[in-house]
Amino acid sequence: MINDKVTTHIWDRFVREGVMDRSRISKRISESWFRCQQAGVNPSAAECKTILAGDLLIQQQEKNAALIDIAIPYMQKICGIIEGSGSIVLLSDSSGCVLELEGDPETLQMAKKSNIVRGVRWTEDVGTNAVATALCTGEALLVNGTEHYSSAYHHCCCAAAPIYDGGGTLIGILNVTSPVHRFHHYTFGLVVSIAYNIEQQCKIAEQNDEIELLQHSIGRIQSGGLVAVCTNKQEVVLTSNELQFSVPPHSRLKVDDILQEGYKELYRTPISSANHGRIIGYSVYFAVGHQQFTVEKQRRTGFIFRGESGSSKAFSRTLREMELVAPTDTTVFLNGETGTGKEVIARAIHENSLRKDAPFIAVNCGAIAPQLMEAELFGYVEGAFTGAKRNGHKGKFEQANGGTLFLDEIGEISPAVQVALLRVLQEREITPVGGDKVIPLNFRLITATHQDLRELVRKKAFREDLYFRLFVYSITIPPLRDRREDIPHLVSYICKNNRWSIQLTVDQMQTMMRYHWPGNIRELVNVLERLSVLSRGENLSGLDIRSLFGNASDCGENPDFAESPNRDPAALNYQKRVQKDQIIWALEQTGGNVSKSAKLLALPRSTFYRRLRTFKLDQL
């Protein structure tokens, strides 16, 4: 039981004289009292009069069905804890409308006399109360006895806590109302804790719905046309290529944003969940409006990216940085893990620059032997060294003259080449190996690496003066694990470009989105290629695709089948069967050639041999 912090005398003095004893009342309660007083709320006869009933109440409950389904088991759990206290548990939506009530029959019957029923709307029109005031403040709140502005509720003690969705929007209030003399001190903490649990479950459900929606989306946009798939909040999760190229990238694009680009909505069809049957989104079909091709639109969509941009905030930021630097001649430094598409980014910058009609020359510095690097970059004249071509060779610098030179894995070049490169950047001219003729240069330089160049500088493995020449405008390319929401987009794009017909289940797509992807987009392409091979004439719906990943431990599976006492034997056996079938299939495809089989499954030969022994296939 909690003693009243505000006596009837203090409440009476405020409602009669407007005098507030702030030392005896919390700030949130005092603010609510003043709001009620200014709104002219009757402190003696306030009563909830706005009640939704019939079809209106059903519509409101259907609108909040996901929240209700998650909250009811928790509300029943609270009832079990506080059973016999004469309390009721209620759930309201963001407008204060009571969606559900839980409590023993006698208590609910008594509450009905005070209009505490499903459909009643709790606002501060009936004075300070936990539900309405929590909605106003967005905070958990305890309103005890005479802290209620209306004397009709002075016999109650109410504890309320807000519930937020994944986007930070308040979607409901959980409240427990008890008689003042039977309110337990732990109830407020219980309500806050349970509201948080409901909130987390809502976020998980929302994420699962979005993953399922993305899975449904792939087939819907592949048919072509101006199509977008959006959530119930009108947030676009996927667009067709035709629409994507004319709508600016945005991490949280909404249907209204597309309409503002000059399109008009023709119609939409709902998409229902296979798990719970509720609508999780819509396919929206557009047509070109009369005002589409404005000067502003041409400016905003002038940047062309031929890859798949997706919808993630991380990659949208990268695209924006590319768009800003492309029209300039600034030296660009790309930093990103292996397989993130650094050459695609470099080529996009070139294709959107003033040099787009000139050559784009890409060089992988890590793939050229150090002793050949100078001749490869600077070229050479006839007779420069033993084995030189008869007419000499034009180097990469000269090949890129007028255009863009992209040096990938710049951290791999030797100290001697670093000195030569620094001189070229300073003088903008070269002399081919073995020659004496100076060739002036005019090119743009883009470099890239997966290494930390600053660390190489610190270790004296890379020249600091060259580092500052290269590190003018830096763009960080996010790894695939930081743009997981783009995976369905990328799967669709890769399959379409390669004409692979792959149908993934919701569980398989969720597995792909949970995987760590150490090899990034390159690894994703490899996995999809393996799936395209396995899918020929077969249904892959039962395939555990974790067995196709290059590093299965990154999604919770051990690729080498190490026995563990905590591991589910059935799951382990299923994975073994899948990988055994894969190895048998690969051996059949390659006529028993182990090296080719390992390559086909993208496995190291040592791992392939180990699995042969594990499954006793080396005895065949």
C-alpha positions in Angstrom: 0.0 0.0 0.0 1.2 3.5 -0.9 0.3 6.5 1.3 -1.2 9.6 -0.6 1.6 12.1 -1.3 -1.0 14.8 -1.9 -3.7 15.4 0.7 -7.3 16.3 -0.1 -6.6 19.7 1.4 -3.8 20.5 -1.1 -6.0 19.3 -4.0 -9.0 21.3 -2.7 -6.9 24.4 -2.4 -5.6 24.1 -6.0 -9.1 23.6 -7.6 -10.6 26.4 -5.5 -7.8 29.0 -5.4 -5.4 27.9 -8.1 -2.6 27.7 -5.5 0.0 24.9 -6.0 2.2 23.5 -3.3 5.0 22.4 -5.6 7.0 20.8 -2.7 4.4 18.2 -2.3 3.6 17.2 -5.9 5.7 16.0 -8.8 6.4 18.2 -11.8 4.5 15.9 -14.3 1.3 15.9 -12.0 1.5 19.7 -11.5 1.8 20.3 -15.2 -1.2 18.1 -15.9 -3.3 19.9 -13.2 -2.5 23.2 -14.8 -3.5 21.9 -18.3 -6.8 20.5 -16.8 -7.5 23.8 -15.1 -6.8 25.9 -18.3 -9.0 23.5 -20.3 -11.9 24.0 -17.9 -12.2 20.4 -16.7 -14.7 20.0 -13.9 -12.7 18.5 -11.0 -15.8 17.2 -9.2 -17.8 15.6 -12.0 -15.3 14.6 -14.8 -16.3 11.4 -16.5 -15.2 9.6 -19.7 -17.9 10.2 -22.2 -16.1 9.3 -25.5 -16.7 5.6 -26.1 -16.2 3.7 -29.3 -18.6 0.8 -29.7 -19.7 -1.7 -32.4 -17.9 -1.5 -35.8 -15.8 1.6 -34.7 -14.3 -0.4 -31.8 -13.7 -3.4 -34.0 -11.9 -1.3 -36.6 -9.7 0.2 -33.9 -8.9 -3.2 -32.5 -8.1 -4.6 -36.0 -5.8 -1.6 -36.6 -3.9 -2.5 -33.4 -4.2 -6.3 -33.8 -0.4 -6.9 -33.7 -0.1 -4.9 -30.4 -3.1 -6.7 -28.9 -1.9 -10.2 -29.8 1.5 -9.5 -28.2 0.1 -7.7 -25.1 -2.7 -10.0 -24.0 -0.5 -12.8 -22.6 1.5 -10.3 -20.7 -1.7 -8.6 -19.3 -2.9 -12.0 -18.2 0.4 -12.6 -16.5 0.1 -9.4 -14.5 -3.5 -10.4 -13.5 -2.0 -13.7 -12.2 0.5 -11.8 -10.1 -1.9 -9.2 -8.6 -4.9 -11.6 -8.3 -7.2 -10.7 -5.5 -6.1 -7.0 -5.3 -9.2 -5.7 -7.0 -7.1 -4.4 -9.9 -7.7 -4.2 -13.6 -5.1 -4.2 -16.4 -5.9 -2.2 -19.5 -4.2 -1.6 -22.9 -4.8 1.6 -24.8 -3.7 2.8 -28.2 -1.9 6.0 -29.0 -5.1 8.0 -28.8 -6.0 6.7 -25.3 -8.7 4.4 -26.6 -8.9 1.3 -24.4 -8.4 -1.8 -26.6 -8.4 -4.6 -24.0 -9.2 -5.1 -20.3 -8.2 -7.9 -18.0 -9.2 -8.5 -14.4 -11.6 -10.7 -12.4 -15.3 -10.5 -13.3 -16.3 -8.6 -10.1 -13.7 -5.9 -10.6 -14.5 -5.5 -14.3 -18.2 -5.1 -13.4 -17.4 -2.4 -10.9 -15.1 -0.6 -13.4 -18.0 -0.6 -15.9 -19.9 1.7 -13.6 -17.1 4.3 -14.0 -17.1 3.8 -17.8 -13.8 1.9 -17.7 -14.7 -0.4 -20.6 -13.3 -1.3 -24.0 -13.6 1.6 -26.4 -13.5 4.4 -23.8 -11.0 7.1 -24.6 -8.8 8.3 -21.7 -7.7 11.8 -22.3 -7.1 14.8 -19.9 -10.6 15.9 -20.7 -11.5 13.8 -17.7 -8.6 15.3 -15.7 -5.2 14.0 -14.7 -5.0 10.2 -15.2 -2.1 7.8 -15.8 -3.1 6.8 -19.3 -3.7 10.3 -20.7 -0.8 12.0 -18.9 1.6 9.2 -19.9 0.5 9.9 -23.5 1.2 13.6 -23.1 4.7 13.1 -21.6 5.7 9.9 -23.3 7.0 8.7 -19.9 6.0 6.0 -17.3 3.8 7.6 -14.6 2.2 6.8 -11.3 -1.0 8.7 -10.3 -1.9 8.0 -6.8 -5.3 8.8 -5.2 -5.8 12.5 -4.9 -3.1 13.2 -7.6 -6.0 12.6 -10.0 -7.5 15.9 -11.0 -11.1 14.5 -10.8 -12.3 13.6 -7.4 -14.3 10.7 -9.1 -11.0 8.8 -9.2 -9.4 9.7 -5.9 -10.1 6.2 -4.7 -7.8 4.8 -7.5 -4.1 4.4 -7.9 -2.9 4.0 -11.5 0.4 3.0 -13.0 1.0 3.4 -16.7 4.0 3.0 -19.1 4.3 3.8 -22.8 5.0 1.3 -25.5 7.0 2.4 -28.5 7.5 0.7 -31.9 10.8 0.1 -33.7 10.7 3.6 -35.2 10.4 5.3 -31.8 6.6 6.1 -32.3 4.4 5.7 -29.2 1.8 3.1 -30.1 0.1 2.3 -26.8 -0.1 2.5 -23.0 -0.1 -0.4 -20.5 -1.9 0.6 -17.3 -2.8 -1.1 -14.0 -5.6 0.5 -11.9 -6.0 -0.5 -8.3 -7.9 0.7 -5.2 -5.6 3.0 -3.3 -5.5 0.9 -0.1 -4.6 -2.2 -2.0 -2.0 -0.9 -4.4 1.4 -2.7 -3.9 4.6 -0.8 -4.1 6.1 -3.2 -6.7 3.2 -2.7 -9.2 4.7 0.4 -10.9 8.0 -1.4 -11.6 6.1 -4.4 -12.8 4.1 -2.3 -15.3 7.3 -0.6 -16.6 9.0 -3.9 -17.0 6.1 -5.6 -18.8 5.6 -2.6 -21.1 9.3 -2.9 -22.1 8.9 -6.6 -22.8 5.8 -5.9 -25.0 7.8 -3.2 -26.8 10.7 -5.5 -27.5 8.3 -8.2 -28.8 6.6 -5.6 -31.0 10.0 -4.6 -32.5 10.8 -8.3 -33.2 7.4 -8.9 -34.8 7.9 -5.7 -36.9 11.3 -6.8 -38.1 10.0 -10.3 -39.0 7.1 -8.7 -40.9 9.5 -6.5 -42.8 11.7 -9.5 -43.7 8.6 -11.4 -44.9 7.5 -8.4 -46.8 10.8 -8.1 -48.5 10.6 -11.8 -49.5 7.2 -11.2 -51.0 8.5 -8.1 -52.8 11.1 -9.7 -54.9 8.6 -11.6 -57.1 6.2 -8.6 -57.3 8.8 -6.1 -58.7 10.4 -8.5 -61.1 7.4 -8.3 -63.4 8.5 -4.7 -64.3 6.7 -1.5 -64.4 6.5 1.3 -61.9 6.0 -0.7 -58.7 6.9 -0.1 -55.0 6.3 -2.3 -52.0 5.6 -0.4 -48.8 4.8 -1.2 -45.1 1.6 -0.3 -43.3 3.4 2.9 -42.3 3.8 3.7 -46.0 7.6 3.2 -45.8 9.0 1.9 -49.1 11.1 -1.3 -48.7 11.6 -2.1 -52.4 11.1 -0.5 -55.8 11.3 -1.8 -59.3 14.3 -0.8 -61.4 12.2 1.4 -63.6 11.1 3.4 -60.5 14.4 3.2 -58.6 16.4 5.1 -61.2 14.1 8.1 -61.2 13.5 8.4 -57.4 16.4 9.8 -55.3 17.9 7.3 -52.8 16.5 7.6 -49.3 16.9 5.4 -46.3 13.3 5.8 -45.3 11.5 6.6 -48.5 7.7 6.9 -48.2 5.0 6.6 -50.8 4.4 10.4 -50.5 8.0 11.0 -51.5 7.4 9.1 -54.8 4.2 11.1 -55.4 6.1 14.3 -54.9 8.4 13.3 -57.7 5.5 13.7 -60.1 4.1 10.1 -60.2 0.5 9.3 -59.5 -0.8 6.2 -57.7 -3.0 4.0 -59.8 -3.9 1.3 -57.3 -2.5 -0.9 -54.5 -3.0 -4.5 -53.5 -2.5 -5.7 -49.9 0.2 -8.3 -48.9 -0.8 -10.6 -46.0 1.5 -12.5 -43.8 1.7 -16.3 -44.1 2.4 -16.4 -40.4 -0.4 -14.5 -38.8 -2.7 -13.5 -41.7 -2.6 -9.8 -41.1 -1.8 -7.2 -43.7 1.9 -6.4 -43.6 2.2 -4.1 -46.6 1.1 -3.2 -50.0 2.2 -3.4 -53.6 1.7 0.1 -55.0 1.4 0.7 -58.8 2.3 4.1 -60.3 2.0 6.0 -63.5 3.9 9.0 -64.8 2.3 12.2 -63.8 2.3 15.4 -65.9 4.8 17.3 -63.7 7.4 14.6 -63.5 10.3 15.9 -65.6 11.1 19.2 -63.7 14.5 20.9 -63.6 14.8 20.0 -59.9 14.1 16.3 -60.6 16.8 16.2 -63.4 19.3 17.7 -61.0 18.5 15.3 -58.2 18.5 12.2 -60.4 21.5 13.2 -62.6 23.7 10.7 -60.7 23.6 7.3 -62.3 24.6 4.2 -60.3 24.5 1.0 -62.4 24.7 -1.3 -59.4 22.0 -2.0 -56.8 21.7 0.8 -54.3 19.1 -0.8 -52.0 17.4 1.2 -49.3 19.8 1.2 -46.4 20.9 4.4 -44.7 24.5 3.2 -44.7 24.8 2.9 -48.5 22.6 5.9 -49.1 25.2 8.0 -47.3 27.9 6.4 -49.6 25.9 7.3 -52.7 25.5 10.9 -51.5 29.3 11.2 -51.0 29.9 9.8 -54.5 27.3 12.2 -56.0 29.1 15.2 -54.4 32.6 14.3 -55.5 31.9 12.9 -59.0 31.7 16.3 -60.9 35.0 17.4 -59.4 38.5 16.4 -60.2 39.3 15.7 -56.6 41.5 12.6 -55.7 39.2 10.0 -54.1 40.2 7.4 -51.6 37.9 4.4 -51.1 38.1 2.3 -48.0 36.2 -0.9 -47.6 36.5 -4.6 -46.9 37.2 -7.1 -49.6 34.2 -7.8 -51.8 32.3 -4.6 -51.0 32.4 -3.4 -54.7 35.1 -0.8 -54.6 35.7 -1.0 -58.4 31.9 -0.6 -59.0 32.0 2.6 -56.8 35.1 3.9 -58.6 33.6 3.3 -62.0 30.3 5.1 -61.0 32.3 8.1 -59.9 34.1 8.1 -63.3 30.8 7.7 -65.3 29.3 10.7 -63.5 32.3 12.9 -64.0 33.3 15.3 -66.8 35.8 12.6 -67.8 33.1 10.0 -68.5 33.8 9.8 -72.2 37.5 9.2 -71.6 39.1 5.9 -70.5 38.6 4.3 -67.0 41.6 2.1 -66.3 41.6 -0.2 -63.3 44.7 -1.7 -61.8 44.8 -4.3 -58.9 48.1 -3.5 -57.3 48.0 -6.7 -55.3 47.9 -8.9 -58.4 51.1 -7.5 -60.0 54.5 -8.7 -59.0 56.5 -5.9 -57.4 59.3 -6.2 -60.0 56.8 -5.6 -62.8 54.8 -2.9 -61.2 56.9 0.0 -62.5 56.8 -1.2 -66.1 53.0 -1.8 -65.8 52.3 1.7 -64.5 54.9 3.8 -66.4 55.2 1.7 -69.6 58.5 1.1 -71.3 60.2 1.7 -74.7 61.6 -0.9 -77.1 64.7 -2.6 -75.7 64.2 -1.3 -72.2 64.9 -4.8 -70.8 65.2 -8.4 -71.8 61.8 -9.6 -72.9 60.4 -6.1 -73.6 57.9 -5.9 -76.5 59.3 -4.8 -79.8 57.3 -1.6 -79.9 57.4 -1.0 -76.2 54.3 -0.8 -74.0 52.0 2.1 -73.0 51.7 2.1 -69.2 48.5 2.5 -67.2 49.2 6.2 -66.5 49.4 6.9 -70.2 46.4 4.7 -70.9 44.3 6.7 -68.4 45.4 10.1 -69.8 42.3 12.3 -70.0 40.3 9.9 -68.0 40.4 8.1 -64.6 43.0 5.8 -63.1 41.8 3.4 -60.4 44.5 1.8 -58.2 43.0 -0.9 -56.1 44.8 -2.4 -53.1 47.1 0.6 -53.0 48.6 -0.6 -49.7 50.3 -3.4 -51.5 52.8 -1.3 -53.6 56.5 -1.4 -52.8 58.4 1.6 -51.3 60.1 2.2 -54.6 56.8 2.4 -56.4 55.4 4.7 -53.7 58.3 7.2 -54.4 57.6 7.0 -58.1 53.8 7.5 -57.7 54.4 10.5 -55.4 56.5 12.1 -58.1 53.9 11.5 -60.7 51.2 13.1 -58.5 53.5 16.1 -57.9 54.8 16.6 -61.5 51.9 15.2 -63.5 54.3 13.7 -66.0 56.0 10.3 -66.5 59.1 9.0 -68.3 58.6 5.4 -69.6 61.2 2.8 -68.4 64.2 2.9 -70.6 63.1 6.1 -72.3 64.0 9.8 -72.0 60.9 11.4 -73.4 58.7 13.1 -70.8 54.9 12.5 -71.3 52.6 15.1 -69.7 49.5 13.6 -67.9 46.0 14.8 -67.2 44.1 12.1 -65.2 42.0 11.7 -62.2 43.2 9.3 -59.5 41.0 7.0 -57.4 42.6 4.6 -55.0 41.2 1.9 -52.7 42.3 -0.5 -50.1 40.8 -2.8 -47.4 43.8 -2.1 -45.2 44.2 0.7 -42.6 46.7 3.0 -44.4 47.1 5.1 -41.3 48.4 2.0 -39.4 50.7 1.3 -42.3 52.0 4.8 -42.1 52.6 4.4 -38.4 54.5 1.2 -39.0 56.6 3.0 -41.7 55.3 0.6 -44.4 53.6 3.4 -46.3 54.9 6.9 -47.0 53.1 9.6 -45.0 53.6 12.3 -47.7 52.0 9.9 -50.3 49.2 9.1 -47.8 48.2 12.8 -47.6 48.3 13.0 -51.4 45.8 10.2 -51.7 43.7 10.8 -48.7 42.0 14.0 -50.1 38.3 12.9 -50.2 37.6 9.6 -48.4 34.5 7.4 -49.0 33.9 4.5 -46.7 32.0 1.6 -48.3 29.9 -0.2 -45.7 30.3 -4.0 -45.4 27.2 -6.1 -46.2 26.5 -6.8 -42.5 25.9 -3.1 -42.0 23.3 -2.9 -44.8 21.4 -6.2 -44.2 18.1 -4.6 -45.4 19.7 -4.3 -48.8 20.2 -8.1 -49.1 16.8 -8.8 -50.7 17.4 -6.0 -53.2 20.9 -7.4 -54.0 19.6 -11.0 -54.3 16.9 -9.8 -56.8 19.4 -7.7 -58.8 22.1 -10.4 -58.9 19.7 -13.1 -60.0 18.1 -10.9 -62.6 21.5 -9.8 -64.1 22.7 -13.4 -64.2 19.4 -14.9 -65.3 19.3 -17.2 -62.3 15.9 -18.5 -61.3 16.1 -18.9 -57.6 13.0 -18.9 -55.2 14.0 -18.4 -51.6 11.6 -19.1 -48.7 11.1 -16.6 -45.9 13.2 -18.6 -43.5 16.1 -18.8 -46.1 16.0 -15.1 -46.7 16.0 -14.5 -42.9 19.0 -16.8 -42.6 20.8 -14.8 -45.3 20.0 -11.5 -43.5 21.3 -12.9 -40.2 24.6 -14.2 -41.7 27.8 -12.1 -41.1 29.0 -12.1 -44.8 32.7 -11.8 -44.2 33.2 -12.0 -48.0 30.5 -9.3 -48.5 28.8 -8.9 -51.9 31.3 -11.2 -53.6 30.4 -14.0 -51.2 26.7 -13.3 -51.7 27.2 -13.7 -55.5 29.0 -17.0 -54.9 26.2 -18.4 -52.7 23.6 -17.4 -55.2 25.6 -19.0 -58.0 25.8 -22.3 -56.0 22.0 -22.0 -55.3 21.4 -21.6 -59.1 23.3 -24.8 -59.8 21.5 -26.7 -57.0 18.1 -25.4 -58.1 18.2 -26.9 -61.5 15.2 -29.3 -61.5 14.9 -29.3 -57.7 12.9 -27.6 -55.1 15.2 -25.8 -52.6 12.5 -25.0 -50.0 13.9 -27.6 -47.7 17.5 -26.7 -48.1 19.4 -25.3 -45.1 21.4 -22.7 -46.9 23.8 -22.2 -44.0 25.7 -25.1 -45.4 26.5 -23.0 -48.5 28.1 -20.2 -46.6 31.9 -19.9 -46.7 32.1 -19.3 -43.0 29.1 -21.1 -41.4 30.3 -20.3 -37.9 29.2 -16.7 -38.5 25.5 -17.8 -38.5 25.8 -20.1 -35.5 26.9 -23.3 -37.3 30.2 -25.1 -37.2 31.3 -26.1 -40.7 33.5 -28.9 -39.5 30.7 -30.6 -37.5 32.6 -30.5 -34.2 30.5 -32.4 -31.7 29.1 -30.4 -28.9 27.1 -31.6 -25.9 24.8 -28.6 -26.1 24.0 -29.1 -29.8 20.7 -30.5 -31.1 21.6 -33.9 -32.6 18.7 -33.8 -35.1 19.9 -30.4 -36.4 23.5 -31.7 -36.6 22.4 -34.8 -38.6 20.3 -32.7 -41.0 23.2 -30.4 -41.7 25.5 -33.4 -42.3 23.0 -34.9 -44.7 22.9 -31.7 -46.7 26.6 -31.3 -46.9 27.2 -35.0 -47.7 24.7 -34.7 -50.6 26.5 -31.6 -51.8 29.9 -33.4 -51.9 28.5 -36.4 -53.7 26.8 -34.1 -56.2 30.1 -32.1 -56.8 32.1 -35.3 -57.3 29.5 -36.5 -59.8 29.7 -33.2 -61.7 33.5 -33.2 -61.9 34.0 -36.9 -62.5 35.5 -37.4 -59.1 38.1 -34.6 -59.4 38.6 -33.4 -55.8 40.2 -30.1 -56.7 37.4 -29.1 -59.1 34.8 -30.3 -56.6 36.2 -28.2 -53.8 36.3 -25.2 -56.2 32.7 -25.8 -57.3 31.6 -25.7 -53.6 33.9 -22.8 -52.8 35.7 -24.9 -50.1 39.4 -25.1 -49.3 40.7 -28.5 -50.4 41.8 -29.3 -46.8 38.2 -28.8 -45.7 36.9 -30.8 -48.6 39.2 -33.7 -47.8 38.3 -33.5 -44.1 34.6 -33.8 -45.0 35.3 -36.7 -47.3 36.8 -38.6 -44.4 34.0 -37.5 -42.0 31.4 -39.0 -44.4 33.7 -42.0 -45.3 33.5 -40.9 -49.0 37.3 -41.2 -49.4 36.8 -45.0 -49.5 34.6 -45.0 -52.5 
